[in-house]
């Protein structure tokens, strides 16, 4: 049975494209690359197109045109985006490009001059105009019914909920603010209306995403709280679904979120992008450099909510990273005891200020440090999972096949964290079920268990 791989890239989200069309209906395909925030953009585009009478195709051959939503975060992601555009052109020939890499139209058209149009991130109207020009709509209001949730590219029982765009940080390795602009938060009422619709339609888990979730609302003049993410999280938690917070910077006011987790309103899970631990490395990254204070915060969080799971991502081989700085990071990881960890080898990104830093680390050293880092993270993960053997806990069923039910605990986000497998007595389970299990076995990244009998 497959288990969660140790180097699963944390910048990807899975797209599950629907396939339902009527005879003669204009049909658009979609390739969605990159992070969950890009996946939400794809959902918004497809929802608008679906409302205009277009069908959605899960393959190139069945589509009148294909939209490729690109990622430009890393050079490897840029190459992947160009490859996806080339594949769509070869298989279909009529391709519209959008997303983060779309902010560089000359770069894309230089590699693929036959694309029909190129638009940047969040340019929904421009994408629609390009689709209209390539494939005119033919709506039938009596047949083209729109689901209450809109078009979703995730399984029906969970959904990403994007609460803001952009970012106010100026990290030297990141070009997201250049591509997506400064922080712009959605009104809380709009977020809650969307969440209510999703829960009413059967969504069991809301995955709250943005570029800087803990800064949510601080850009709005009409805010009614000093730190608006706290009342928003409380209101989302009142809807009855699991609420999982991603991309939470460790500002001091994050302490106000932890009691909501202890109370059960929000899942006891924090996705915190620490990136590194050594103060000098963090300064070169242009990030807060008080790693000792961060350890104090982690202890404070766990004092309030002992069941808290913390996941993070780190960069190894950042320009100027010495062996001593890397060893400091490993020691910090021993202290922090993070539950889930992802790791990137540093890459230059076009337009990033880190490219100009001196003392770039050789690729061979990056690889060696990556493997040492993941070996340390794997050992910590295995120990923390082993401590869960014998516990009863709720799990959400993601998939069921002939061998097992693949589930997730409250401590596991889809696609990037581990799974809990039920390989006996799972025949009556279905995706979206919420059941209580007893954990019987632990691996390096995953758990195995059985459905627990009902409490007397």
C-alpha positions as CSV (number, residue, x, y, z in Angstrom):
1,X,0.0,0.0,0.0
2,X,1.4,3.4,-0.9
3,X,2.4,5.7,1.9
4,X,3.0,9.4,2.0
5,X,6.3,10.2,0.4
6,X,8.8,12.3,2.4
7,X,9.5,14.8,-0.4
8,X,6.0,15.5,-1.6
9,X,6.0,19.0,-2.9
10,X,3.9,21.3,-0.7
11,X,3.2,23.8,-3.5
12,X,0.8,21.5,-5.4
13,X,-2.9,20.9,-5.3
14,X,-4.9,18.2,-7.0
15,X,-7.5,19.0,-9.6
16,X,-10.4,16.6,-10.1
17,X,-12.1,17.8,-13.3
18,X,-15.8,17.1,-13.6
19,X,-17.2,15.6,-16.9
20,X,-20.8,16.4,-17.6
21,X,-22.0,17.8,-20.9
22,X,-25.0,17.9,-23.2
23,X,-25.1,17.3,-27.0
24,X,-23.5,20.2,-28.9
25,X,-22.4,22.1,-25.7
26,X,-19.2,24.1,-26.1
27,X,-16.6,22.5,-24.0
28,X,-13.5,23.8,-22.2
29,X,-10.6,21.8,-20.7
30,X,-8.6,23.0,-17.7
31,X,-5.1,22.2,-16.5
32,X,-4.5,23.7,-13.1
33,X,-1.0,23.8,-11.8
34,X,0.5,25.2,-8.6
35,X,-0.8,25.7,-5.2
36,X,-4.3,25.6,-3.7
37,X,-4.7,29.3,-4.2
38,X,-4.3,28.7,-8.0
39,X,-6.8,25.9,-7.7
40,X,-9.4,28.3,-6.3
41,X,-8.7,30.6,-9.2
42,X,-9.4,27.7,-11.6
43,X,-12.6,26.9,-9.8
44,X,-13.8,30.6,-10.1
45,X,-13.0,30.6,-13.9
46,X,-14.8,27.3,-14.5
47,X,-17.8,28.4,-12.4
48,X,-18.1,31.5,-14.5
49,X,-17.8,29.5,-17.7
50,X,-20.3,26.9,-16.5
51,X,-22.8,29.6,-15.7
52,X,-22.4,30.8,-19.3
53,X,-23.3,27.4,-20.7
54,X,-19.9,25.8,-21.2
55,X,-19.2,22.2,-20.3
56,X,-15.9,21.1,-18.6
57,X,-13.8,18.4,-20.2
58,X,-11.4,16.3,-18.2
59,X,-9.2,15.7,-21.2
60,X,-7.7,17.6,-24.2
61,X,-9.4,15.7,-26.9
62,X,-12.9,16.4,-25.8
63,X,-12.4,20.1,-25.5
64,X,-13.0,23.0,-27.9
65,X,-10.2,24.9,-26.1
66,X,-7.9,24.4,-23.1
67,X,-7.1,26.8,-20.3
68,X,-3.7,26.2,-18.6
69,X,-3.5,27.9,-15.2
70,X,0.3,28.2,-14.6
71,X,2.6,28.4,-11.7
72,X,5.7,30.6,-11.6
73,X,6.9,30.2,-8.0
74,X,10.1,28.2,-8.8
75,X,12.1,27.7,-12.0
76,X,11.1,24.1,-11.9
77,X,7.5,25.1,-11.7
78,X,8.0,27.5,-14.6
79,X,9.4,24.6,-16.7
80,X,6.5,22.4,-15.7
81,X,4.1,25.1,-16.8
82,X,5.8,25.5,-20.2
83,X,5.7,21.7,-20.6
84,X,2.0,21.6,-19.8
85,X,1.3,24.3,-22.3
86,X,3.2,22.4,-25.0
87,X,1.3,19.2,-24.2
88,X,-2.0,21.0,-24.5
89,X,-1.0,22.6,-27.8
90,X,0.1,19.2,-29.2
91,X,-3.1,17.5,-28.1
92,X,-5.6,20.2,-28.7
93,X,-4.0,23.2,-30.5
94,X,-6.3,25.9,-28.9
95,X,-4.7,27.0,-25.6
96,X,-5.4,30.0,-23.4
97,X,-2.8,30.6,-20.6
98,X,-3.4,32.3,-17.3
99,X,-2.0,32.3,-13.8
100,X,1.3,33.4,-12.2
101,X,3.5,32.7,-15.2
102,X,1.0,34.6,-17.3
103,X,2.4,37.8,-15.8
104,X,5.2,37.2,-18.3
105,X,3.3,37.0,-21.6
106,X,6.4,37.6,-23.8
107,X,8.2,34.7,-22.1
108,X,5.3,32.4,-22.8
109,X,4.6,33.5,-26.3
110,X,8.4,33.3,-27.0
111,X,8.3,29.6,-26.1
112,X,4.8,28.9,-27.5
113,X,3.9,31.4,-30.1
114,X,0.7,29.5,-31.0
115,X,-1.2,30.1,-27.8
116,X,-4.4,32.0,-28.3
117,X,-4.0,34.4,-25.3
118,X,-2.0,35.0,-22.2
119,X,-3.4,36.6,-19.0
120,X,-2.0,37.1,-15.6
121,X,-3.1,35.8,-12.2
122,X,-6.7,36.7,-11.0
123,X,-7.5,38.1,-14.5
124,X,-10.8,36.4,-14.6
125,X,-12.5,38.8,-17.0
126,X,-9.6,38.6,-19.5
127,X,-9.7,34.8,-19.4
128,X,-13.4,34.8,-20.1
129,X,-12.9,37.3,-23.0
130,X,-10.3,35.0,-24.5
131,X,-12.6,31.9,-24.2
132,X,-15.5,33.9,-25.7
133,X,-13.3,34.8,-28.7
134,X,-12.1,31.2,-29.2
135,X,-15.3,29.4,-28.4
136,X,-18.6,31.4,-28.3
137,X,-21.0,30.4,-25.6
138,X,-24.3,28.6,-26.4
139,X,-26.2,28.6,-23.1
140,X,-29.3,26.6,-22.5
141,X,-30.9,27.9,-19.2
142,X,-33.2,24.9,-19.0
143,X,-30.3,22.4,-19.1
144,X,-27.2,24.1,-17.8
145,X,-27.8,23.9,-14.1
146,X,-25.2,25.3,-11.8
147,X,-24.5,23.4,-8.5
148,X,-24.8,25.6,-5.4
149,X,-21.1,25.3,-4.7
150,X,-20.1,26.3,-8.2
151,X,-17.5,24.1,-10.0
152,X,-15.1,22.4,-7.6
153,X,-11.8,20.8,-8.5
154,X,-11.5,18.9,-5.3
155,X,-13.5,16.0,-4.0
156,X,-17.0,16.9,-2.8
157,X,-16.3,16.6,0.9
158,X,-13.6,19.2,1.2
159,X,-13.0,22.6,-0.3
160,X,-10.3,25.3,-0.3
161,X,-11.6,28.7,1.0
162,X,-9.5,31.6,-0.1
163,X,-9.8,34.6,2.2
164,X,-7.3,37.0,0.7
165,X,-5.0,37.7,-2.2
166,X,-1.5,39.0,-2.3
167,X,1.1,39.5,0.4
168,X,2.9,42.5,2.2
169,X,6.1,40.6,3.0
170,X,9.2,41.2,1.0
171,X,11.1,37.9,1.3
172,X,14.1,38.0,-1.0
173,X,13.4,34.5,-2.4
174,X,9.8,35.1,-3.3
175,X,8.1,36.9,-6.2
176,X,4.5,36.3,-5.1
177,X,3.9,40.0,-4.2
178,X,5.3,41.0,-7.6
179,X,2.9,38.6,-9.4
180,X,-0.2,38.9,-7.1
181,X,0.3,42.3,-5.5
182,X,-0.1,43.4,-1.9
183,X,-2.5,41.9,0.7
184,X,-6.2,42.3,-0.3
185,X,-8.6,40.6,2.1
186,X,-12.1,39.6,1.2
187,X,-14.9,40.9,3.3
188,X,-15.7,38.6,6.2
189,X,-19.4,38.4,5.2
190,X,-18.4,37.2,1.7
191,X,-16.1,34.6,3.1
192,X,-18.8,33.4,5.5
193,X,-21.5,33.3,2.8
194,X,-19.3,31.1,0.6
195,X,-18.4,28.8,3.6
196,X,-22.1,28.5,4.5
197,X,-23.0,27.5,0.9
198,X,-20.2,24.9,0.8
199,X,-21.2,23.4,4.2
200,X,-24.9,23.3,3.1
201,X,-23.8,21.4,0.0
202,X,-22.1,18.7,2.0
203,X,-18.5,19.9,2.4
204,X,-17.1,18.4,5.6
205,X,-13.8,20.3,5.7
206,X,-12.9,23.9,4.9
207,X,-9.2,24.5,4.1
208,X,-8.6,28.2,4.7
209,X,-5.9,29.5,2.4
210,X,-4.2,32.8,1.5
211,X,-0.6,34.0,1.2
212,X,-0.6,35.2,4.8
213,X,-3.6,33.9,6.7
214,X,-2.8,35.5,10.0
215,X,-2.7,38.9,8.4
216,X,-6.2,38.5,7.1
217,X,-8.3,41.7,7.3
218,X,-5.5,44.0,8.6
219,X,-5.6,45.9,5.3
220,X,-9.3,46.7,5.5
221,X,-10.5,50.0,6.9
222,X,-13.8,48.6,8.0
223,X,-12.4,45.9,10.2
224,X,-14.2,45.4,13.5
225,X,-11.4,43.7,15.3
226,X,-7.7,44.3,15.8
227,X,-6.8,40.9,14.4
228,X,-9.8,39.9,12.1
229,X,-8.6,36.4,11.5
230,X,-9.6,35.5,15.1
231,X,-13.3,36.3,14.8
232,X,-13.4,34.9,11.3
233,X,-12.0,31.6,12.4
234,X,-14.5,31.5,15.3
235,X,-17.4,32.2,12.9
236,X,-16.2,29.5,10.4
237,X,-15.8,27.0,13.3
238,X,-19.5,27.6,14.2
239,X,-20.7,26.1,10.9
240,X,-20.1,22.5,11.9
241,X,-17.4,21.5,9.4
242,X,-13.7,20.9,10.0
243,X,-11.8,24.2,9.6
244,X,-8.1,23.9,8.8
245,X,-5.8,27.0,8.7
246,X,-3.0,27.1,6.2
247,X,-0.1,29.6,5.7
248,X,-0.2,31.1,9.2
249,X,2.7,33.4,9.9
250,X,3.7,33.2,13.6
251,X,2.7,36.7,14.7
252,X,2.0,37.1,18.4
253,X,-1.7,37.3,17.9
254,X,-1.7,33.6,16.6
255,X,-1.9,32.8,20.4
256,X,-5.5,34.0,20.2
257,X,-6.3,31.3,17.7
258,X,-5.0,28.4,19.8
259,X,-7.9,28.5,22.4
260,X,-10.3,28.0,19.4
261,X,-8.4,24.8,18.6
262,X,-8.5,23.6,22.2
263,X,-12.2,24.2,22.2
264,X,-12.7,22.2,19.0
265,X,-14.0,25.1,16.9
266,X,-11.0,25.0,14.7
267,X,-8.8,21.9,13.9
268,X,-5.7,21.7,16.1
269,X,-3.4,22.2,13.1
270,X,-1.2,25.1,12.1
271,X,0.6,25.4,8.8
272,X,3.4,27.8,9.5
273,X,6.0,28.7,6.8
274,X,9.1,29.0,9.0
275,X,11.5,28.5,6.0
276,X,14.6,28.3,8.2
277,X,15.8,28.7,11.8
278,X,19.3,30.3,11.9
279,X,19.0,34.0,12.5
280,X,21.6,34.9,9.8
281,X,19.9,32.8,7.2
282,X,16.6,34.4,8.1
283,X,18.1,37.9,7.8
284,X,19.4,37.1,4.3
285,X,15.9,35.8,3.5
286,X,14.5,39.1,4.8
287,X,12.3,37.3,7.3
288,X,11.8,37.7,11.0
289,X,15.0,36.3,12.6
290,X,14.0,35.5,16.2
291,X,14.1,31.7,16.0
292,X,14.5,31.3,19.8
293,X,11.3,33.3,20.2
294,X,9.6,31.0,17.7
295,X,10.4,28.0,19.9
296,X,8.8,29.9,22.8
297,X,5.7,30.5,20.8
298,X,5.5,26.8,19.9
299,X,5.7,25.8,23.5
300,X,3.0,28.4,24.4
301,X,0.7,27.0,21.7
302,X,1.1,23.5,22.9
303,X,0.6,24.5,26.5
304,X,-2.9,25.6,25.6
305,X,-3.6,22.9,23.0
306,X,-1.4,19.8,23.7
307,X,-3.0,18.0,20.7
308,X,-1.8,20.7,18.2
309,X,-0.1,19.5,15.1
310,X,2.3,21.9,13.4
311,X,3.4,21.6,9.7
312,X,5.9,23.8,8.0
313,X,8.2,24.1,4.9
314,X,11.9,24.9,4.9
315,X,14.5,25.9,2.3
316,X,17.9,24.3,2.4
317,X,20.9,25.5,0.5
318,X,19.9,29.2,0.6
319,X,22.7,31.5,-0.6
320,X,25.3,31.8,2.1
321,X,24.0,28.9,4.2
322,X,27.0,27.5,6.0
323,X,27.3,24.0,7.4
324,X,27.0,25.6,10.9
325,X,23.8,27.3,9.9
326,X,22.4,24.1,8.5
327,X,23.4,22.2,11.7
328,X,21.6,24.9,13.7
329,X,18.4,24.3,11.7
330,X,18.6,20.5,12.5
331,X,19.1,21.3,16.2
332,X,16.1,23.7,16.0
333,X,14.0,21.0,14.4
334,X,14.9,18.6,17.3
335,X,13.6,21.3,19.7
336,X,10.5,22.2,17.7
337,X,9.4,18.6,17.1
338,X,7.2,19.6,14.2
339,X,4.7,17.0,13.1
340,X,4.7,17.5,9.4
341,X,7.6,19.0,7.4
342,X,8.2,19.7,3.7
343,X,11.5,20.9,2.2
344,X,12.7,22.7,-0.9
345,X,16.2,22.8,-2.3
346,X,16.8,26.5,-3.0
347,X,16.3,27.6,-6.6
348,X,16.9,30.9,-8.2
349,X,13.6,32.4,-9.4
350,X,13.5,35.0,-12.1
351,X,13.0,38.5,-10.5
352,X,13.9,37.3,-7.0
353,X,16.4,39.5,-5.0
354,X,18.0,36.4,-3.6
355,X,19.5,35.6,-7.0
356,X,22.1,38.4,-6.5
357,X,23.2,37.2,-3.1
358,X,26.8,35.9,-2.9
359,X,28.0,32.4,-1.9
360,X,25.4,30.3,-3.7
361,X,25.5,26.7,-2.4
362,X,26.5,24.0,-4.9
363,X,23.7,21.6,-6.0
364,X,25.5,18.6,-4.6
365,X,25.6,20.3,-1.1
366,X,21.9,21.2,-1.4
367,X,21.1,17.6,-2.2
368,X,23.1,16.3,0.7
369,X,21.5,18.7,3.1
370,X,18.0,18.0,1.8
371,X,18.5,14.3,2.5
372,X,19.9,14.9,6.0
373,X,17.0,17.3,6.7
374,X,14.4,14.8,5.6
375,X,16.0,12.0,7.5
376,X,15.7,14.1,10.7
377,X,12.1,15.1,9.9
378,X,11.2,11.5,9.1
379,X,12.5,10.3,12.5
380,X,10.5,13.0,14.3
381,X,7.4,12.2,12.3
382,X,7.7,8.5,13.1
383,X,8.1,9.1,16.8
384,X,5.2,11.5,17.0
385,X,3.0,9.1,15.1
386,X,4.0,6.1,17.2
387,X,2.7,8.0,20.3
388,X,-0.8,7.9,18.7
389,X,-1.0,4.1,18.7
390,X,-3.9,3.1,20.9
391,X,-5.7,6.4,20.7
392,X,-9.3,6.9,19.5
393,X,-9.7,9.7,17.0
394,X,-12.0,11.0,14.3
395,X,-11.0,10.6,10.7
396,X,-12.4,11.9,7.4
397,X,-12.7,9.3,4.7
398,X,-11.1,10.5,1.4
399,X,-11.3,7.4,-0.8
400,X,-12.3,3.8,-0.7
401,X,-11.0,1.0,-3.0
402,X,-10.8,-2.8,-2.9
403,X,-7.8,-2.7,-0.4
404,X,-8.6,0.0,2.1
405,X,-10.3,3.2,3.1
406,X,-7.9,6.1,2.9
407,X,-8.6,8.6,5.6
408,X,-7.1,11.7,7.3
409,X,-7.0,12.6,10.9
410,X,-7.5,16.2,12.2
411,X,-3.7,16.5,11.9
412,X,-3.5,15.8,8.2
413,X,-4.3,18.1,5.3
414,X,-5.1,16.5,1.9
415,X,-2.3,15.9,-0.5
416,X,0.6,17.3,1.6
417,X,0.3,15.3,4.9
418,X,-0.1,11.7,5.9
419,X,-3.0,9.3,5.8
420,X,-4.7,6.8,8.0
421,X,-5.6,3.5,6.3
422,X,-8.4,1.2,7.4
423,X,-7.8,-2.1,5.7
424,X,-10.3,-4.3,7.6
425,X,-14.0,-3.7,8.1
426,X,-14.1,-0.7,5.8
427,X,-16.7,-2.0,3.3
428,X,-19.5,0.3,4.4
429,X,-17.5,3.5,4.3
430,X,-17.7,6.2,1.6
431,X,-15.8,9.4,0.8
432,X,-16.9,12.1,3.1
433,X,-17.8,9.9,6.0
434,X,-16.5,11.0,9.4
435,X,-15.8,8.0,11.7
436,X,-14.0,7.3,14.9
437,X,-11.0,4.9,14.7
438,X,-8.6,3.2,17.0
439,X,-5.0,3.6,15.9
440,X,-3.3,0.3,15.7
441,X,-0.1,0.9,13.8
442,X,2.2,3.8,12.8
443,X,4.8,4.2,10.0
444,X,7.1,7.1,9.2
445,X,4.3,9.3,7.8
446,X,1.1,7.3,8.0
447,X,-1.2,5.5,10.4
448,X,-3.3,2.3,10.3
449,X,-6.4,1.7,12.3
450,X,-9.8,0.1,12.6
451,X,-13.3,1.6,13.1
452,X,-13.9,1.9,16.8
453,X,-17.1,0.5,18.3
454,X,-19.6,3.2,19.4
455,X,-19.0,4.5,22.9
456,X,-21.4,3.1,25.5
